[in-house]
Amino acid sequence: MALVLLEGLSGMAQSLLVQPALGLGDAKLAALGGAWLGAAGMDLATLSGAMVGSLGRVSGRLQLRQAFAFCPFIALGIWLVWLWGADWWSEQWHQLLGF
């Protein structure tokens, strides 16, 4: 289900941006990680990828709409959830957001 959702999201973003937004390898790796460990890894991947992308834009190393690899961030998210578990990361999010 996650693979279909991510591929659909990628297709929709590509039609809006007129360029690829998410590679199919990214979607497959994210679906695999999500099936294995849950969605916590994708949360970490999205946050870390957004931070690096934002820093790249602010520093001038990334141009507007310039692609960069998302797969390393997905792998990092999967690895971190595998090491500490989704419950630990959930507790960290709750503490950070004040829930």
N, C-alpha and C positions, 0 to 999 in steps of 0.2 A: 504494500500500500504506500509506504513512504517513497519508494522509487517512482511510482506513478505520479505522486504528488510533486516530487522534486523535478521530474522531467516536465510535468505540466507547467510548473512555476518557471522553469528555464525557458520553455517555449513562449510563454506569455511575456516574460521579460525581454526575450529576443525580439518579439514582434513590436513591443513598445520602444525599445532602445535601438532597434535596427542593427544589433550586433549581439553575438553570443554573451549571455550573462552568467551561465553556469555550465561547465562541461559535463558531459554524460558520465565521465569517470568520477567526477565529484559527486554526482547524484548517486551513483552506484556505491561508492565508498560510504557516503552518509547513510544510505539505506542499510548497508551491512552493519555499520556501527550502531545505528539506532535499533536494529533488530537484536543485536547482541547485548547492548548495554542500556538502551533507552535513549531518551531525548536529551539527557544532560550533556552528552558529548557535543551535540550540535549547538547547544547554548554556548558552550565554551569556545567552539570553533567560530561561531558567528561573532562573539564578543572579541576574541583575539584577532580575527581577520579584519573586523571593523576598526579596531585600534590601530593595527599596522597600516591599513589603507588610509586612515585619517592622518596618521603621522607622515605617510608618504606624500599625501596631497599637501599638507602644511609645509613640509620641508622642500617641496618642489621636485621630489624624486619620481612621483607619479603624476602624469598628466590627466586631465579630465577624460573619463571613460577609458583610461588605459587599463588593460587586463593585467592581473597578477594571479599567481597560482593560489587556489583555495584549498587544494588537497592537503598541503602540510598542516593547515589549521584544523582540518577535519581529523587528520591522524593525531595531532596533539590533543584534541578534545577526547578522542577515543582512548588514548593512552592515559590521560589524567583520570578519566572516570574509571578505567580499568584498575589503576593503582589505588585510588582512594574510595571508589564507590560513589554511586549516584546520591545516596543519602547524605554523605559528607558534603558533597557539593551543594545539595539542596539546603543544608543547614547554613553554609557559607552565604548563599544568595539571600536567605531569610535574614541573616544578621546584617548583611550589607544594606538591604532595602528596608530594614527595620520592622519586619513582620513579627 
